[in-house]
Amino acid sequence: MTLRRRFDAFVRVVAEQAERDADFAERLEAALGGEFAPARTSRRKRAPAAFDPVAAAHDGEPTLRARLAELSADQLKDMIAEHGLDPTGRANRWRKPERLVELIVDRAVERAQKGRGFGA
């Protein structure tokens, strides 16, 4: 193992220990002469979806569209994120609710019909 990798591993272990142990973090700050900035939090969490679009799609596409029409663009994006309806992430840049509704309807109806060919 190279010196750089060994040093990187050492620093990583010290940083992980400082995150777990507040007393160790205080002693480390004192030894290094200053306070450390707190660790960055993860990305912004989206709000929970208003309802499950796949379950609503079982009631029919018109019902699903009517329920989606009541939601704002942010609420539609929350739904897309929670239910994994856009794995590419391209819908995050969309602003028009109509476009978001089309994506949700297409994916929800597709998922609701999945496996129907094997049913009785």
C-alpha positions as CSV (number, residue, x, y, z in Angstrom):
1,M,0.0,0.0,0.0
2,T,1.4,3.4,-0.9
3,L,2.0,6.1,1.6
4,R,-0.8,8.2,0.2
5,R,-3.4,5.4,0.5
6,R,-2.2,4.6,4.0
7,F,-2.5,8.3,5.0
8,D,-6.0,8.6,3.4
9,A,-7.1,5.5,5.3
10,F,-5.8,7.0,8.6
11,V,-7.5,10.3,8.1
12,R,-10.8,8.5,7.1
13,V,-10.7,6.5,10.3
14,V,-10.0,9.6,12.5
15,A,-12.8,11.5,10.8
16,E,-15.3,8.6,11.2
17,Q,-14.4,8.3,14.9
18,A,-14.8,12.1,15.4
19,E,-18.3,11.9,13.9
20,R,-19.3,9.0,16.2
21,D,-17.7,10.3,19.4
22,A,-18.3,13.9,20.5
23,D,-15.6,13.8,23.2
24,F,-13.0,12.6,20.7
25,A,-14.1,15.4,18.3
26,E,-13.7,18.0,21.0
27,R,-10.2,16.8,21.8
28,L,-9.3,16.7,18.1
29,E,-10.5,20.2,17.7
30,A,-8.5,21.4,20.6
31,A,-5.4,19.6,19.4
32,L,-5.7,21.1,15.9
33,G,-6.5,24.6,17.2
34,G,-10.0,25.4,16.1
35,E,-13.5,24.2,15.5
36,F,-14.6,22.1,12.5
37,A,-17.7,23.0,10.5
38,P,-20.5,20.4,11.0
39,A,-20.8,17.8,8.3
40,R,-23.0,18.7,5.4
41,T,-26.5,17.2,5.5
42,S,-27.8,15.2,2.6
43,R,-29.7,16.7,-0.2
44,R,-33.1,18.2,0.4
45,K,-35.7,15.6,1.2
46,R,-38.9,15.8,-0.8
47,A,-42.3,15.8,0.9
48,P,-44.3,12.6,0.9
49,A,-46.5,12.0,-2.1
50,A,-50.2,12.9,-1.8
51,F,-51.3,9.5,-2.9
52,D,-50.1,6.3,-4.7
53,P,-50.6,6.9,-8.4
54,V,-50.4,3.2,-9.2
55,A,-53.3,2.4,-6.8
56,A,-55.3,5.3,-8.3
57,A,-54.6,4.0,-11.8
58,H,-56.5,0.8,-10.9
59,D,-59.6,3.0,-10.7
60,G,-59.1,4.2,-14.2
61,E,-57.0,6.8,-16.1
62,P,-59.7,9.5,-15.9
63,T,-59.9,9.2,-12.1
64,L,-56.1,9.4,-11.9
65,R,-56.0,12.4,-14.1
66,A,-58.6,14.2,-12.1
67,R,-56.7,13.6,-8.8
68,L,-53.4,14.7,-10.4
69,A,-55.0,17.9,-11.7
70,E,-55.6,19.0,-8.1
71,L,-51.8,19.0,-7.3
72,S,-49.1,21.6,-7.8
73,A,-46.0,21.0,-9.8
74,D,-43.9,20.5,-6.6
75,Q,-46.4,17.9,-5.3
76,L,-46.3,16.1,-8.7
77,K,-42.5,16.0,-8.5
78,D,-42.7,14.7,-4.9
79,M,-44.9,11.9,-6.3
80,I,-42.5,11.1,-9.1
81,A,-39.5,11.0,-6.7
82,E,-41.2,8.8,-4.1
83,H,-42.5,6.2,-6.5
84,G,-39.5,6.2,-8.8
85,L,-41.4,7.2,-11.9
86,D,-38.5,9.0,-13.5
87,P,-35.2,7.1,-13.0
88,T,-33.4,9.5,-15.4
89,G,-34.3,12.6,-13.2
90,R,-35.2,14.6,-16.3
91,A,-38.6,15.6,-14.8
92,N,-36.9,17.6,-12.1
93,R,-36.3,20.3,-14.7
94,W,-39.8,20.4,-16.0
95,R,-42.1,23.2,-14.9
96,K,-45.4,22.5,-16.6
97,P,-47.7,20.4,-14.5
98,E,-49.3,19.0,-17.7
99,R,-46.0,17.4,-18.6
100,L,-45.5,16.0,-15.2
101,V,-49.1,14.6,-15.2
102,E,-48.4,12.9,-18.5
103,L,-45.3,11.2,-17.1
104,I,-47.1,10.0,-14.0
105,V,-50.1,8.7,-15.9
106,D,-48.0,6.8,-18.4
107,R,-45.9,5.2,-15.8
108,A,-48.7,4.5,-13.3
109,V,-51.0,2.9,-15.9
110,E,-48.0,0.9,-17.2
111,R,-47.3,-0.4,-13.7
112,A,-51.0,-1.0,-12.9
113,Q,-51.3,-3.2,-16.0
114,K,-48.1,-5.1,-15.5
115,G,-48.7,-8.8,-15.2
116,R,-52.4,-8.6,-16.3
117,G,-51.6,-10.9,-19.2
118,F,-51.1,-13.8,-16.8
119,G,-54.3,-13.2,-14.8
120,A,-57.5,-15.3,-15.2
